[in-house]
Amino acid sequence: MLNILFKTSTSLLLTIVLSSCASTSFSDLFSNYNQQMSAVKKAQQQGDFQQALSLIPERSEGNGSFTLSILEKARLEYLLGNYSGSQQDFEFVYRRVQEAEQAAKVQLSRGVEKAASVISNDNAIRYEVPYYEQSMLNSYQALNYLNQHDFTGALVEIRRANLVQNNALKANQKKLTDSYSEMAKQGVTSESLSSKYPSMNNAIGKVKNGFQNAYTFYLSGVLYEANGEPNSAYIDFKKALEIYPHNITLQKDVWRLANALGMDNDIPMLKKRFSSDITQINHRSNKEKTGKLVIIVENGIIPNKEEVSIHLPIWSSSSRNYKFYNLALPRYQNKVRQYRGLSMNYQGKQYQSEEIVRLQSLAAKQLQDQMPGIVARQVVRLIAKEEIRQQMSRKGGDLGNIFANLYNVASEKADTRSWSTLPDSIHILSTNFEPGEHEVKLTVNGNIHTINFRVNEDRQTLIKLTAIGSYTNYQSFNL
């Protein structure tokens, strides 16, 4: 008799598991993504990017996390200096994202994925590349093109990045409204969720949304200006300034172009807003022969999403009362790491870089906005799993009940997927330099490094510098 019950319970449980794993590996369902990537990030932190690349888990193209794996691979290839390989992988992800935005195809495929997630977890759903990650994809792709001396290709990627942010601005409010409405249908209020879910306010900081990336706007402005499009550069520098209003480098660029372009309506307002150290220079009459040095510094590696368990009362229609459930939810730690950034001495003057984006803050804000939808799916899943447990208990007795409980506990994993090899914080610094060859000592997060570059008259030199742990490297572009 026990043997029959065992076979019945096992057969039913296997049916559930296999249907859940149709497009998702067992490791994705039963272990968190951040655990799978821990060895990768450790190697990356040590500057061993080849080892990190080799440790990325293999996934088939039909796997829900396949696109994310390619993003991780493309970033590490970029760090290795394999710019053509990185370009090909980023282009593959870009095409996948574009295809996913075709509503009819998404609607058809997502139905199967969401059905599977109801009896497993959100890792069964195909990973959607969030807008802030899309803008970083295009930014890296622009740098890939610059490294291959293709300035036209870099401009195409910058325009794509700007389009991403415009589309995000249009779609954001509707997504927020829909997700809160869906959560309310499941009997969970914003107040009950916020009382249990750990705060991420420190991690989020002052960002207003999870998709407007000041770094992308700044890089766009630099490339537009180098291409002889100062009006477009001015617009994007101002967009970046709206997000980081106290960044001195942005203030200087906006003030400089406002004067150069004769923006007489803007100049009085900017003069009131900026300090006299910035506004006392009249750029219209500045005839000094110089070029411009722009330094972009990537700091660290973005923190992982983590899993947190909260206890919430959920209304049960069958028993017509509230029952407490444990929900496994993703979160970011409510703290940010401080980076000293870059300092430089030139002609007796000290220059200090300033943050232009904190990617952890964008990621945490994006997760905060997604949370109502995540909770709504979680409630549906918990109720469905409870019904399956009761069914297995009826068909398989105590053994069926035990097996169902074991599966429910093992499969209740938060979706901690995110592009985890991105930098944590990006700083910028710019100043005028005399034309010619230069060797300059920089202090980067407390470590001294020497860089060599050439500055051309009335042109820009872009230095892209990466600082991860004790690893530091840079590329120089004459734009």
ROVOPA-896304 format. One record per residue (C-alpha): residue number from 1; residue in one letter; x, y, z negated. Coordinates in nm, 2 decimals. Example, Ala and Ser with C-alpha at 12.3 -4.5 7.8 and 13.67 -1.06 7.14 Angstrom:
<1,A,<1.23,-0.45,-0.78>>
<2,S,<1.37,-0.11,-0.71>>
***
This chain:
<1,M,<0.00,0.00,0.00>>
<2,L,<0.28,0.24,-0.09>>
<3,N,<0.45,0.16,0.24>>
<4,I,<0.14,0.25,0.43>>
<5,L,<0.10,0.58,0.24>>
<6,F,<0.47,0.65,0.30>>
<7,K,<0.44,0.60,0.68>>
<8,T,<0.12,0.80,0.70>>
<9,S,<0.27,1.09,0.51>>
<10,T,<0.60,1.08,0.70>>
<11,S,<0.42,1.07,1.03>>
<12,L,<0.21,1.37,0.95>>
<13,L,<0.51,1.56,0.82>>
<14,L,<0.72,1.48,1.12>>
<15,T,<0.44,1.61,1.35>>
<16,I,<0.44,1.94,1.17>>
<17,V,<0.82,1.97,1.17>>
<18,L,<0.87,1.88,1.53>>
<19,S,<0.60,2.12,1.65>>
<20,S,<0.77,2.40,1.45>>
<21,C,<1.11,2.32,1.60>>
<22,A,<1.00,2.32,1.97>>
<23,S,<1.21,2.63,2.04>>
<24,T,<1.40,2.66,1.71>>
<25,S,<1.68,2.44,1.57>>
<26,F,<1.66,2.27,1.23>>
<27,S,<1.94,2.49,1.10>>
<28,D,<1.75,2.80,1.20>>
<29,L,<1.44,2.68,1.02>>
<30,F,<1.60,2.56,0.70>>
<31,S,<1.89,2.80,0.64>>
<32,N,<1.91,3.18,0.65>>
<33,Y,<2.08,3.35,0.94>>
<34,N,<2.32,3.54,0.71>>
<35,Q,<2.44,3.20,0.57>>
<36,Q,<2.51,3.08,0.93>>
<37,M,<2.70,3.39,1.01>>
<38,S,<2.90,3.42,0.68>>
<39,A,<3.22,3.25,0.83>>
<40,V,<3.19,3.47,1.14>>
<41,K,<3.18,3.79,0.94>>
<42,K,<3.46,3.67,0.72>>
<43,A,<3.69,3.62,1.02>>
<44,Q,<3.57,3.96,1.16>>
<45,Q,<3.65,4.13,0.83>>
<46,Q,<4.01,3.99,0.86>>
<47,G,<4.04,4.11,1.22>>
<48,D,<4.05,3.76,1.36>>
<49,F,<3.79,3.82,1.63>>
<50,Q,<3.88,3.51,1.84>>
<51,Q,<3.82,3.29,1.53>>
<52,A,<3.49,3.48,1.46>>
<53,L,<3.38,3.43,1.82>>
<54,S,<3.45,3.05,1.80>>
<55,L,<3.24,3.03,1.48>>
<56,I,<2.91,3.17,1.62>>
<57,P,<2.66,2.88,1.61>>
<58,E,<2.58,2.73,1.95>>
<59,R,<2.22,2.78,2.06>>
<60,S,<2.03,2.67,2.37>>
<61,E,<1.88,2.94,2.60>>
<62,G,<1.53,2.83,2.48>>
<63,N,<1.62,2.89,2.12>>
<64,G,<1.45,3.19,1.95>>
<65,S,<1.78,3.33,1.83>>
<66,F,<1.97,3.28,2.16>>
<67,T,<1.96,3.65,2.26>>
<68,L,<2.09,3.75,1.92>>
<69,S,<2.38,3.50,1.95>>
<70,I,<2.47,3.67,2.28>>
<71,L,<2.47,4.01,2.11>>
<72,E,<2.70,3.89,1.85>>
<73,K,<2.93,3.73,2.11>>
<74,A,<2.93,4.05,2.32>>
<75,R,<3.03,4.27,2.02>>
<76,L,<3.32,4.04,1.93>>
<77,E,<3.43,4.02,2.29>>
<78,Y,<3.44,4.40,2.29>>
<79,L,<3.66,4.40,1.98>>
<80,L,<3.89,4.14,2.15>>
<81,G,<3.93,4.37,2.45>>
<82,N,<3.75,4.14,2.69>>
<83,Y,<3.54,4.42,2.83>>
<84,S,<3.42,4.24,3.14>>
<85,G,<3.30,3.94,2.94>>
<86,S,<3.13,4.18,2.69>>
<87,Q,<2.97,4.37,2.98>>
<88,Q,<2.83,4.06,3.13>>
<89,D,<2.68,3.94,2.80>>
<90,F,<2.53,4.28,2.71>>
<91,E,<2.38,4.30,3.06>>
<92,F,<2.22,3.95,3.01>>
<93,V,<2.06,4.07,2.68>>
<94,Y,<1.95,4.39,2.84>>
<95,R,<1.77,4.19,3.11>>
<96,R,<1.61,3.97,2.85>>
<97,V,<1.48,4.27,2.66>>
<98,Q,<1.33,4.42,2.98>>
<99,E,<1.16,4.09,3.06>>
<100,A,<1.02,4.06,2.71>>
<101,E,<0.86,4.40,2.75>>
<102,Q,<0.64,4.27,3.03>>
<103,A,<0.32,4.23,2.82>>
<104,A,<0.16,3.95,3.01>>
<105,K,<0.46,3.72,2.98>>
<106,V,<0.51,3.80,2.62>>
<107,Q,<0.15,3.74,2.53>>
<108,L,<0.16,3.39,2.69>>
<109,S,<0.49,3.27,2.53>>
<110,R,<0.45,3.44,2.19>>
<111,G,<0.13,3.25,2.12>>
<112,V,<0.31,2.92,2.10>>
<113,E,<0.59,3.07,1.89>>
<114,K,<0.35,3.23,1.64>>
<115,A,<0.16,2.91,1.61>>
<116,A,<0.48,2.73,1.52>>
<117,S,<0.57,3.00,1.27>>
<118,V,<0.24,2.95,1.08>>
<119,I,<0.36,2.61,0.97>>
<120,S,<0.73,2.69,0.93>>
<121,N,<0.86,3.05,0.90>>
<122,D,<0.93,3.36,1.10>>
<123,N,<1.26,3.21,1.23>>
<124,A,<1.04,3.02,1.48>>
<125,I,<0.95,3.35,1.64>>
<126,R,<1.17,3.47,1.92>>
<127,Y,<1.40,3.75,1.80>>
<128,E,<1.30,4.09,1.91>>
<129,V,<1.59,4.32,1.95>>
<130,P,<1.49,4.64,1.75>>
<131,Y,<1.53,4.98,1.91>>
<132,Y,<1.84,5.08,1.71>>
<133,E,<2.02,4.76,1.82>>
<134,Q,<1.91,4.83,2.18>>
<135,S,<2.06,5.18,2.17>>
<136,M,<2.39,5.03,2.03>>
<137,L,<2.39,4.78,2.31>>
<138,N,<2.38,5.05,2.57>>
<139,S,<2.64,5.26,2.38>>
<140,Y,<2.88,4.96,2.38>>
<141,Q,<2.81,4.90,2.74>>
<142,A,<2.90,5.26,2.82>>
<143,L,<3.23,5.20,2.64>>
<144,N,<3.28,4.88,2.83>>
<145,Y,<3.25,5.07,3.16>>
<146,L,<3.49,5.34,3.04>>
<147,N,<3.74,5.08,2.96>>
<148,Q,<3.71,4.95,3.31>>
<149,H,<3.74,5.30,3.46>>
<150,D,<3.38,5.31,3.57>>
<151,F,<3.24,5.65,3.46>>
<152,T,<2.93,5.62,3.67>>
<153,G,<2.84,5.29,3.50>>
<154,A,<2.89,5.45,3.16>>
<155,L,<2.64,5.73,3.25>>
<156,V,<2.38,5.47,3.36>>
<157,E,<2.41,5.31,3.02>>
<158,I,<2.38,5.64,2.84>>
<159,R,<2.06,5.72,3.03>>
<160,R,<1.93,5.37,2.94>>
<161,A,<2.00,5.44,2.57>>
<162,N,<1.81,5.77,2.58>>
<163,L,<1.52,5.59,2.75>>
<164,V,<1.51,5.34,2.46>>
<165,Q,<1.48,5.61,2.20>>
<166,N,<1.21,5.79,2.40>>
<167,N,<1.01,5.47,2.43>>
<168,A,<1.06,5.40,2.06>>
<169,L,<0.92,5.74,1.96>>
<170,K,<0.60,5.67,2.16>>
<171,A,<0.55,5.31,2.03>>
<172,N,<0.65,5.35,1.66>>
<173,Q,<0.34,5.50,1.51>>
<174,K,<0.10,5.25,1.67>>
<175,K,<0.31,4.96,1.55>>
<176,L,<0.31,5.10,1.19>>
<177,T,<-0.07,5.15,1.20>>
<178,D,<-0.13,4.80,1.33>>
<179,S,<0.10,4.63,1.08>>
<180,Y,<-0.06,4.80,0.78>>
<181,S,<-0.40,4.71,0.91>>
<182,E,<-0.31,4.35,0.95>>
<183,M,<-0.17,4.33,0.60>>
<184,A,<-0.48,4.48,0.46>>
<185,K,<-0.69,4.21,0.63>>
<186,Q,<-0.49,3.95,0.44>>
<187,G,<-0.59,4.12,0.11>>
<188,V,<-0.25,4.28,0.03>>
<189,T,<-0.24,4.65,-0.04>>
<190,S,<0.06,4.88,0.01>>
<191,E,<0.06,4.95,-0.37>>
<192,S,<0.07,4.58,-0.47>>
<193,L,<0.35,4.52,-0.22>>
<194,S,<0.56,4.82,-0.33>>
<195,S,<0.52,4.72,-0.70>>
<196,K,<0.69,4.38,-0.63>>
<197,Y,<0.92,4.43,-0.33>>
<198,P,<1.26,4.57,-0.43>>
<199,S,<1.32,4.93,-0.33>>
<200,M,<1.56,5.01,-0.04>>
<201,N,<1.54,5.38,-0.07>>
<202,N,<1.91,5.43,-0.15>>
<203,A,<2.00,5.22,0.15>>
<204,I,<1.76,5.41,0.38>>
<205,G,<1.87,5.75,0.26>>
<206,K,<1.73,6.04,0.45>>
<207,V,<1.66,5.88,0.78>>
<208,K,<1.30,5.93,0.90>>
<209,N,<1.28,5.63,1.12>>
<210,G,<1.47,5.32,1.22>>
<211,F,<1.54,5.40,1.59>>
<212,Q,<1.67,5.75,1.64>>
<213,N,<2.04,5.71,1.66>>
<214,A,<2.24,6.03,1.64>>
<215,Y,<2.56,5.86,1.75>>
<216,T,<2.40,5.75,2.08>>
<217,F,<2.28,6.11,2.14>>
<218,Y,<2.63,6.24,2.06>>
<219,L,<2.81,6.00,2.29>>
<220,S,<2.56,6.09,2.55>>
<221,G,<2.64,6.46,2.51>>
<222,V,<3.01,6.40,2.54>>
<223,L,<2.97,6.20,2.86>>
<224,Y,<2.72,6.45,3.01>>
<225,E,<2.96,6.74,2.94>>
<226,A,<3.25,6.55,3.09>>
<227,N,<3.03,6.49,3.40>>
<228,G,<2.97,6.87,3.44>>
<229,E,<2.61,6.86,3.30>>
<230,P,<2.64,7.10,3.01>>
<231,N,<2.26,7.16,2.99>>
<232,S,<2.20,6.78,2.94>>
<233,A,<2.48,6.77,2.69>>
<234,Y,<2.33,7.06,2.49>>
<235,I,<2.00,6.89,2.47>>
<236,D,<2.15,6.57,2.33>>
<237,F,<2.38,6.75,2.09>>
<238,K,<2.07,6.93,1.95>>
<239,K,<1.89,6.60,1.92>>
<240,A,<2.18,6.45,1.72>>
<241,L,<2.18,6.77,1.51>>
<242,E,<1.81,6.72,1.42>>
<243,I,<1.90,6.39,1.27>>
<244,Y,<2.23,6.49,1.10>>
<245,P,<2.17,6.87,1.05>>
<246,H,<2.48,6.92,0.82>>
<247,N,<2.73,6.76,1.05>>
<248,I,<2.99,7.03,1.12>>
<249,T,<3.11,6.87,1.45>>
<250,L,<2.76,6.88,1.58>>
<251,Q,<2.71,7.23,1.47>>
<252,K,<3.03,7.34,1.65>>
<253,D,<2.93,7.17,1.97>>
<254,V,<2.58,7.31,1.97>>
<255,W,<2.71,7.66,1.89>>
<256,R,<2.97,7.64,2.16>>
<257,L,<2.74,7.53,2.44>>
<258,A,<2.46,7.77,2.33>>
<259,N,<2.71,8.05,2.40>>
<260,A,<2.86,7.90,2.71>>
<261,L,<2.51,7.85,2.86>>
<262,G,<2.38,8.18,2.74>>
<263,M,<2.10,8.04,2.53>>
<264,D,<1.99,8.38,2.41>>
<265,N,<1.67,8.25,2.24>>
<266,D,<1.86,7.99,2.04>>
<267,I,<2.17,8.19,1.94>>
<268,P,<2.00,8.42,1.68>>
<269,M,<1.84,8.12,1.51>>
<270,L,<2.16,7.92,1.51>>
<271,K,<2.36,8.21,1.38>>
<272,K,<2.13,8.22,1.07>>
<273,R,<2.15,7.85,1.03>>
<274,F,<2.53,7.79,1.07>>
<275,S,<2.81,7.93,0.85>>
<276,S,<3.03,8.22,0.96>>
<277,D,<3.32,7.99,1.01>>
<278,I,<3.14,7.85,1.31>>
<279,T,<2.96,8.15,1.44>>
<280,Q,<3.24,8.40,1.42>>
<281,I,<3.41,8.25,1.73>>
<282,N,<3.26,8.39,2.06>>
<283,H,<3.31,8.10,2.30>>
<284,R,<3.20,8.31,2.60>>
<285,S,<3.52,8.52,2.57>>
<286,N,<3.76,8.24,2.46>>
<287,K,<4.02,8.21,2.75>>
<288,E,<4.27,8.00,2.57>>
<289,K,<4.40,7.71,2.78>>
<290,T,<4.31,7.39,2.59>>
<291,G,<4.14,7.06,2.62>>
<292,K,<3.91,6.89,2.38>>
<293,L,<3.98,6.59,2.16>>
<294,V,<3.68,6.38,2.05>>
<295,I,<3.74,6.10,1.80>>
<296,I,<3.47,5.83,1.72>>
<297,V,<3.55,5.61,1.42>>
<298,E,<3.36,5.28,1.35>>
<299,N,<3.38,5.18,0.98>>
<300,G,<3.33,4.84,0.83>>
<301,I,<3.07,4.58,0.92>>
<302,I,<2.69,4.62,0.86>>
<303,P,<2.56,4.44,0.55>>
<304,N,<2.35,4.13,0.58>>
<305,K,<1.98,4.10,0.53>>
<306,E,<1.92,3.89,0.22>>
<307,E,<1.63,3.68,0.10>>
<308,V,<1.42,3.79,-0.20>>
<309,S,<1.12,3.61,-0.35>>
<310,I,<0.82,3.80,-0.48>>
<311,H,<0.51,3.68,-0.66>>
<312,L,<0.18,3.82,-0.52>>
<313,P,<-0.19,3.75,-0.59>>
<314,I,<-0.36,3.64,-0.26>>
<315,W,<-0.74,3.61,-0.22>>
<316,S,<-0.85,3.26,-0.14>>
<317,S,<-1.18,3.24,0.05>>
<318,S,<-1.22,2.87,-0.03>>
<319,S,<-1.20,2.91,-0.41>>
<320,R,<-1.33,3.27,-0.40>>
<321,N,<-1.06,3.40,-0.63>>
<322,Y,<-0.70,3.52,-0.64>>
<323,K,<-0.42,3.27,-0.64>>
<324,F,<-0.05,3.36,-0.69>>
<325,Y,<0.19,3.27,-0.41>>
<326,N,<0.57,3.31,-0.38>>
<327,L,<0.67,3.50,-0.07>>
<328,A,<1.02,3.47,0.07>>
<329,L,<1.10,3.81,0.23>>
<330,P,<1.41,3.98,0.39>>
<331,R,<1.56,4.29,0.24>>
<332,Y,<1.88,4.50,0.23>>
<333,Q,<2.07,4.57,-0.09>>
<334,N,<1.97,4.91,-0.22>>
<335,K,<2.32,5.06,-0.20>>
<336,V,<2.56,5.19,0.06>>
<337,R,<2.93,5.17,0.08>>
<338,Q,<3.13,5.49,0.09>>
<339,Y,<3.39,5.54,0.36>>
<340,R,<3.65,5.81,0.35>>
<341,G,<3.66,5.82,0.73>>
<342,L,<3.94,5.99,0.92>>
<343,S,<4.15,6.29,0.83>>
<344,M,<4.40,6.46,1.07>>
<345,N,<4.66,6.73,1.04>>
<346,Y,<4.72,6.95,1.35>>
<347,Q,<4.91,7.27,1.36>>
<348,G,<4.89,7.31,0.99>>
<349,K,<4.51,7.26,0.97>>
<350,Q,<4.33,6.97,0.81>>
<351,Y,<4.04,6.81,1.00>>
<352,Q,<3.80,6.55,0.84>>
<353,S,<3.55,6.32,1.02>>
<354,E,<3.19,6.32,0.92>>
<355,E,<2.92,6.05,0.95>>
<356,I,<2.70,6.05,1.25>>
<357,V,<2.51,5.73,1.18>>
<358,R,<2.47,5.48,0.90>>
<359,L,<2.35,5.17,1.08>>
<360,Q,<2.25,5.00,0.75>>
<361,S,<2.01,5.29,0.69>>
<362,L,<1.85,5.25,1.03>>
<363,A,<1.82,4.87,0.98>>
<364,A,<1.67,4.91,0.63>>
<365,K,<1.42,5.17,0.75>>
<366,Q,<1.32,4.95,1.05>>
<367,L,<1.28,4.66,0.81>>
<368,Q,<1.07,4.87,0.57>>
<369,D,<0.84,4.96,0.86>>
<370,Q,<0.81,4.59,0.97>>
<371,M,<0.73,4.47,0.62>>
<372,P,<0.35,4.49,0.63>>
<373,G,<0.35,4.28,0.94>>
<374,I,<0.60,4.03,0.79>>
<375,V,<0.38,4.00,0.47>>
<376,A,<0.06,3.95,0.68>>
<377,R,<0.22,3.66,0.87>>
<378,Q,<0.36,3.52,0.54>>
<379,V,<0.01,3.52,0.38>>
<380,V,<-0.14,3.34,0.67>>
<381,R,<0.15,3.09,0.66>>
<382,L,<0.12,3.02,0.29>>
<383,I,<-0.25,2.95,0.32>>
<384,A,<-0.21,2.72,0.62>>
<385,K,<0.07,2.53,0.44>>
<386,E,<-0.15,2.49,0.14>>
<387,E,<-0.43,2.34,0.36>>
<388,I,<-0.18,2.10,0.52>>
<389,R,<-0.06,2.00,0.17>>
<390,Q,<-0.42,1.92,0.07>>
<391,Q,<-0.47,1.72,0.40>>
<392,M,<-0.15,1.52,0.34>>
<393,S,<-0.25,1.46,-0.02>>
<394,R,<-0.59,1.32,0.09>>
<395,K,<-0.43,1.10,0.36>>
<396,G,<-0.11,1.00,0.18>>
<397,G,<-0.19,1.03,-0.19>>
<398,D,<0.08,1.14,-0.43>>
<399,L,<0.35,1.06,-0.18>>
<400,G,<0.18,1.28,0.08>>
<401,N,<0.15,1.56,-0.17>>
<402,I,<0.52,1.53,-0.27>>
<403,F,<0.64,1.53,0.09>>
<404,A,<0.42,1.83,0.18>>
<405,N,<0.55,2.02,-0.12>>
<406,L,<0.91,1.94,-0.04>>
<407,Y,<0.86,2.06,0.32>>
<408,N,<0.68,2.38,0.21>>
<409,V,<0.96,2.47,-0.03>>
<410,A,<1.24,2.38,0.21>>
<411,S,<1.08,2.57,0.51>>
<412,E,<0.99,2.88,0.31>>
<413,K,<1.28,3.09,0.44>>
<414,A,<1.29,3.46,0.50>>
<415,D,<1.39,3.58,0.85>>
<416,T,<1.73,3.74,0.78>>
<417,R,<1.82,3.77,1.15>>
<418,S,<1.99,4.10,1.27>>
<419,W,<2.29,4.20,1.48>>
<420,S,<2.53,4.13,1.20>>
<421,T,<2.86,4.21,1.36>>
<422,L,<2.78,4.58,1.42>>
<423,P,<2.98,4.85,1.23>>
<424,D,<2.83,4.99,0.91>>
<425,S,<2.90,5.36,0.96>>
<426,I,<3.02,5.57,1.25>>
<427,H,<3.21,5.90,1.20>>
<428,I,<3.30,6.18,1.45>>
<429,L,<3.56,6.45,1.47>>
<430,S,<3.65,6.69,1.75>>
<431,T,<3.88,6.99,1.80>>
<432,N,<4.06,7.17,2.07>>
<433,F,<4.42,7.06,2.16>>
<434,E,<4.69,7.20,2.38>>
<435,P,<4.73,7.02,2.71>>
<436,G,<4.99,6.75,2.72>>
<437,E,<5.11,6.43,2.55>>
<438,H,<5.05,6.41,2.18>>
<439,E,<5.14,6.18,1.89>>
<440,V,<4.93,6.23,1.58>>
<441,K,<4.92,6.07,1.24>>
<442,L,<4.57,5.99,1.11>>
<443,T,<4.46,5.87,0.77>>
<444,V,<4.18,5.62,0.82>>
<445,N,<4.00,5.51,0.50>>
<446,G,<4.32,5.56,0.31>>
<447,N,<4.56,5.40,0.56>>
<448,I,<4.80,5.59,0.78>>
<449,H,<4.81,5.52,1.16>>
<450,T,<4.97,5.69,1.46>>
<451,I,<4.79,5.74,1.78>>
<452,N,<4.91,5.86,2.12>>
<453,F,<4.70,6.04,2.38>>
<454,R,<4.70,6.29,2.66>>
<455,V,<4.49,6.60,2.67>>
<456,N,<4.41,6.77,3.00>>
<457,E,<4.32,7.14,3.04>>
<458,D,<3.95,7.21,3.03>>
<459,R,<3.88,6.83,3.00>>
<460,Q,<3.79,6.59,2.72>>
<461,T,<3.99,6.31,2.57>>
<462,L,<3.78,6.05,2.39>>
<463,I,<3.94,5.83,2.12>>
<464,K,<3.74,5.53,2.01>>
<465,L,<3.88,5.39,1.69>>
<466,T,<3.77,5.08,1.50>>
<467,A,<3.85,5.03,1.13>>
<468,I,<3.75,4.70,0.97>>
<469,G,<3.92,4.62,0.64>>
<470,S,<4.29,4.65,0.71>>
<471,Y,<4.24,4.62,1.09>>
<472,T,<4.26,4.94,1.29>>
<473,N,<4.27,4.98,1.67>>
<474,Y,<4.18,5.25,1.92>>
<475,Q,<4.12,5.32,2.29>>
<476,S,<4.19,5.65,2.46>>
<477,F,<3.99,5.78,2.76>>
<478,N,<4.06,6.09,2.96>>
<479,L,<3.72,6.20,3.08>>
***
